[in-house]
Amino acid sequence: MKYAVLVCGGLDKPLGSLAREVALSAAEEAECEIICPVLLNNSPGRYEAALKDLPLAVVDGCGTRCATKLATKLELRISRRLLLPEALKRLGETFEDSLRPGPLARQLARKLVLQLVADEAEHETAAETAAVVFAEPARFIKVTHDKFVFLIPADGYLFNENDCWVQASGNRARVGISDFMQQSLTDISFFDPPEIGREVEQFDDLGSVESAKAVFDLISPVSGRVVAVNEALADTPEFINEQPYTAGWLVELELADFGADAELLLTPEAYAVKVKAKAEEAST
């Protein structure tokens, strides 16, 4: 399948050089169109036609995920992601520590392209067997109201109007409640999870959390199938208050159509505006 391929610009790192080789191989062997991150950031209209006509594949050389962050910043729909350290691990390959890839690295780049542009059936099978990694937030937007400070991850998370977040990784996603909501509920004492295997549509209920103050219904930001719940919360529900975006996650889903669902969700910046308005309304 043909893609528009956005790669990180980390040419000062060996894996950044490999990411470039992956993009070149994708262009040569799969007729993909390369998206330059610098030009995309400065003149996004240059790639308007390509991004409209082609699904977007993102290649990141390291955990900083510069290409993914750029796509998220510009609110682009990402169809495929390839994080090279994870992809190499799946292939059982290592990469030579060199800024100038040699013949072996170019062969490796072609293998990685096969992962990137495989047909949907192959991609789904690979996704099911690959380890799913949910990165911790690196940066936060802070919304301040009176003495309260509400944190919102600046990258990798989307939100619905009901103060629930979703973080996607491959064909999986975790769902939880925002820092604003956990502070509004105060001390959470119980999580009533959904059944494993249950199919949900976007904005269906996904169980509830309970505090002395209220019972809050978890509204799913995305559609999919429930594949896991956070069993640690049975003994330590306080994780939801203490670490709402990491250890306090609630439900894990196998995604149905994240691209379509994401169009109805809020970016971190848009959600920050909502949180500010809700906090002001609650104090009046």
C-alpha positions as CSV (number, residue, x, y, z in Angstrom):
1,M,0.0,0.0,0.0
2,K,1.2,3.5,-0.8
3,Y,1.7,5.9,2.1
4,A,3.0,9.4,2.8
5,V,6.0,8.8,5.1
6,L,7.0,11.3,7.7
7,V,10.4,10.5,9.4
8,C,12.3,12.1,12.3
9,G,15.1,14.4,11.5
10,G,17.7,12.9,13.9
11,L,20.6,12.6,11.6
12,D,23.0,13.1,14.5
13,K,22.0,9.6,15.8
14,P,22.5,6.2,14.1
15,L,18.8,5.3,14.3
16,G,18.0,8.7,12.8
17,S,20.1,7.8,9.8
18,L,18.4,4.4,9.6
19,A,15.0,6.2,9.7
20,R,16.1,8.2,6.7
21,E,17.1,5.0,4.9
22,V,13.6,3.5,5.7
23,A,12.0,6.6,4.1
24,L,14.2,6.3,1.0
25,S,13.5,2.6,0.6
26,A,9.8,3.2,1.0
27,A,9.9,5.8,-1.8
28,E,11.9,3.6,-4.1
29,E,10.3,0.2,-3.5
30,A,6.8,1.1,-2.4
31,E,6.3,4.4,-4.3
32,C,5.6,6.2,-1.1
33,E,5.9,10.0,-0.8
34,I,8.5,11.3,1.7
35,I,7.3,14.1,4.0
36,C,10.2,16.4,5.2
37,P,9.5,17.3,8.8
38,V,11.2,20.7,8.6
39,L,9.2,21.7,5.5
40,L,6.0,20.3,7.0
41,N,6.5,22.3,10.1
42,N,7.3,25.5,8.3
43,S,5.0,25.2,5.2
44,P,2.4,22.5,5.8
45,G,0.5,23.5,2.7
46,R,3.3,22.0,0.6
47,Y,2.0,18.5,1.5
48,E,-1.7,19.2,1.7
49,A,-2.5,17.2,-1.4
50,A,-0.3,14.2,-0.4
51,L,-1.8,14.1,3.1
52,K,-5.3,14.3,1.7
53,D,-4.9,11.5,-0.8
54,L,-2.5,9.2,1.1
55,P,-2.6,7.6,4.6
56,L,0.2,8.8,6.8
57,A,3.0,6.5,8.1
58,V,5.3,7.9,10.8
59,V,8.8,6.6,11.4
60,D,10.6,7.6,14.7
61,G,14.2,6.8,15.4
62,C,14.0,6.9,19.2
63,G,11.7,7.3,22.1
64,T,11.6,11.1,21.8
65,R,9.2,10.4,18.8
66,C,9.8,13.8,17.1
67,A,7.9,12.8,14.0
68,T,4.9,11.6,16.0
69,K,4.9,14.8,18.0
70,L,5.0,16.9,14.9
71,A,2.1,15.0,13.3
72,T,0.1,15.3,16.6
73,K,0.8,19.0,16.8
74,L,-0.5,19.5,13.3
75,E,-3.5,17.3,14.1
76,L,-2.7,14.8,11.3
77,R,-4.3,11.4,11.2
78,I,-1.6,8.7,11.6
79,S,-2.4,5.4,10.0
80,R,0.9,3.6,10.8
81,R,3.7,4.2,13.3
82,L,7.1,2.6,13.3
83,L,9.4,3.2,16.3
84,L,12.7,1.8,15.2
85,P,14.0,0.3,18.6
86,E,10.7,-1.6,18.9
87,A,10.6,-2.7,15.3
88,L,14.2,-3.9,15.4
89,K,13.4,-5.9,18.5
90,R,10.5,-7.6,16.8
91,L,12.8,-8.5,13.9
92,G,15.5,-9.8,16.2
93,E,17.9,-7.4,14.5
94,T,20.6,-5.1,15.8
95,F,21.9,-1.9,14.1
96,E,25.5,-0.9,13.5
97,D,26.5,2.2,15.5
98,S,27.2,4.4,12.5
99,L,25.9,7.6,11.2
100,R,26.5,6.5,7.6
101,P,24.5,3.3,7.0
102,G,26.3,0.6,5.0
103,P,24.9,-2.2,2.8
104,L,23.7,-4.2,5.8
105,A,21.8,-1.2,7.1
106,R,20.1,-0.7,3.7
107,Q,19.0,-4.3,3.7
108,L,17.6,-3.8,7.2
109,A,15.8,-0.7,6.0
110,R,14.0,-2.7,3.3
111,K,12.9,-5.2,6.0
112,L,11.5,-2.3,8.1
113,V,9.7,-1.0,5.0
114,L,7.9,-4.3,4.7
115,Q,6.6,-3.9,8.3
116,L,5.6,-0.3,7.5
117,V,3.6,-1.0,4.3
118,A,2.4,-4.6,4.8
119,D,-1.2,-5.2,3.8
120,E,-3.8,-4.8,6.5
121,A,-4.0,-8.6,7.4
122,E,-0.3,-8.8,7.8
123,H,-0.2,-5.6,9.8
124,E,-3.0,-6.7,12.2
125,T,-1.2,-10.0,12.8
126,A,2.1,-8.3,13.5
127,A,0.3,-5.8,15.8
128,E,-1.3,-8.6,17.8
129,T,2.0,-10.3,18.5
130,A,4.1,-7.2,19.0
131,A,4.7,-5.8,22.5
132,V,2.5,-2.8,23.2
133,V,4.3,0.1,24.9
134,F,2.5,3.1,26.4
135,A,5.0,5.9,26.9
136,E,4.7,8.1,30.0
137,P,4.0,11.8,29.3
138,A,7.1,13.9,28.9
139,R,5.5,17.4,28.9
140,F,2.3,18.8,30.5
141,I,0.0,21.7,29.9
142,K,-0.8,23.3,33.2
143,V,-4.3,24.9,33.8
144,T,-4.4,27.0,36.9
145,H,-7.6,28.1,38.7
146,D,-7.4,29.6,42.2
147,K,-5.2,27.2,44.2
148,F,-5.7,24.3,41.9
149,V,-3.4,23.1,39.1
150,F,-4.7,20.7,36.6
151,L,-2.1,18.8,34.4
152,I,-2.8,17.7,30.8
153,P,-0.3,15.6,28.8
154,A,0.9,17.8,25.9
155,D,1.6,14.8,23.5
156,G,0.1,11.4,22.8
157,Y,-3.2,11.8,24.5
158,L,-6.7,12.9,23.3
159,F,-9.8,13.7,25.4
160,N,-13.5,13.7,25.1
161,E,-15.9,16.2,26.6
162,N,-16.5,13.8,29.5
163,D,-13.0,14.3,31.0
164,C,-11.8,10.9,29.8
165,W,-8.5,10.4,27.9
166,V,-7.2,7.9,25.4
167,Q,-3.6,7.0,24.6
168,A,-3.1,4.8,21.5
169,S,-0.2,2.5,20.8
170,G,-0.5,0.5,17.5
171,N,-3.9,-1.1,17.5
172,R,-4.3,-0.8,21.3
173,A,-5.4,2.1,23.5
174,R,-5.6,2.8,27.2
175,V,-8.4,4.9,28.6
176,G,-8.6,6.8,31.9
177,I,-9.9,9.9,33.6
178,S,-8.1,13.3,33.5
179,D,-6.3,15.0,36.4
180,F,-9.1,17.6,36.4
181,M,-11.7,14.9,37.0
182,Q,-9.8,13.0,39.6
183,Q,-9.3,16.2,41.6
184,S,-13.0,16.9,41.2
185,L,-14.0,13.5,42.6
186,T,-11.4,13.7,45.4
187,D,-10.3,10.3,47.0
188,I,-11.4,7.5,44.6
189,S,-12.2,4.3,46.5
190,F,-13.5,1.9,43.8
191,F,-13.4,1.1,40.1
192,D,-16.2,-1.0,38.6
193,P,-14.7,-2.3,35.3
194,P,-16.4,-3.5,32.1
195,E,-16.3,-7.2,31.1
196,I,-13.3,-8.4,29.1
197,G,-14.3,-9.0,25.5
198,R,-17.1,-6.5,25.5
199,E,-17.5,-4.5,22.2
200,V,-18.1,-0.8,22.7
201,E,-18.8,2.1,20.4
202,Q,-17.4,5.5,20.8
203,F,-19.1,7.3,23.8
204,D,-20.4,4.1,25.3
205,D,-20.0,3.6,29.0
206,L,-16.9,1.7,30.2
207,G,-17.6,1.1,33.8
208,S,-17.4,3.7,36.6
209,V,-15.2,5.0,39.4
210,E,-16.5,5.9,42.9
211,S,-15.5,8.3,45.5
212,A,-17.1,9.6,48.7
213,K,-18.2,12.6,46.7
214,A,-19.7,10.9,43.5
215,V,-19.9,8.0,41.1
216,F,-18.4,8.9,37.8
217,D,-19.3,7.0,34.6
218,L,-16.4,6.4,32.3
219,I,-17.4,7.3,28.7
220,S,-15.2,5.7,26.1
221,P,-13.4,8.1,23.8
222,V,-13.0,5.4,21.2
223,S,-14.7,2.3,19.8
224,G,-13.2,-1.2,20.1
225,R,-13.1,-4.4,22.2
226,V,-12.1,-4.5,25.9
227,V,-9.0,-6.6,26.2
228,A,-7.8,-5.7,29.7
229,V,-8.6,-3.7,32.8
230,N,-6.2,-2.4,35.4
231,E,-6.3,-5.1,38.0
232,A,-4.0,-3.2,40.3
233,L,-6.8,-0.8,41.0
234,A,-8.7,-3.5,43.0
235,D,-6.2,-3.1,45.8
236,T,-4.8,0.4,45.1
237,P,-7.6,2.6,43.6
238,E,-5.6,5.6,44.8
239,F,-3.4,5.2,41.7
240,I,-6.2,7.0,39.8
241,N,-5.7,10.1,42.0
242,E,-2.0,9.9,42.3
243,Q,-1.1,8.9,38.7
244,P,-4.2,9.4,36.5
245,Y,-2.2,9.2,33.2
246,T,0.0,6.2,34.0
247,A,-0.5,3.7,36.8
248,G,-4.1,4.9,37.2
249,W,-5.2,3.9,33.7
250,L,-8.6,2.0,33.7
251,V,-9.3,0.0,30.5
252,E,-7.3,-1.2,27.5
253,L,-9.1,-1.6,24.2
254,E,-8.3,-3.2,20.8
255,L,-9.1,-0.3,18.5
256,A,-11.8,-0.5,15.9
257,D,-11.2,2.8,13.9
258,F,-9.0,5.2,15.8
259,G,-8.6,7.6,12.9
260,A,-12.3,8.2,12.6
261,D,-12.8,8.3,16.4
262,A,-10.0,10.8,16.8
263,E,-11.8,13.4,14.6
264,L,-14.4,13.7,17.4
265,L,-11.9,14.1,20.2
266,L,-10.1,17.1,21.7
267,T,-6.4,17.8,21.5
268,P,-4.6,18.6,24.7
269,E,-4.7,22.3,23.9
270,A,-8.5,22.2,23.2
271,Y,-9.1,20.2,26.3
272,A,-7.1,22.7,28.4
273,V,-9.6,25.4,27.3
274,K,-12.5,23.2,28.4
275,V,-10.9,22.5,31.8
276,K,-10.4,26.2,32.4
277,A,-14.1,26.9,31.6
278,K,-15.3,24.0,33.8
279,A,-13.1,25.0,36.7
280,E,-14.4,28.6,36.5
281,E,-18.0,27.4,36.3
282,A,-17.6,25.0,39.3
283,S,-16.4,27.9,41.4
284,T,-19.3,30.2,40.7
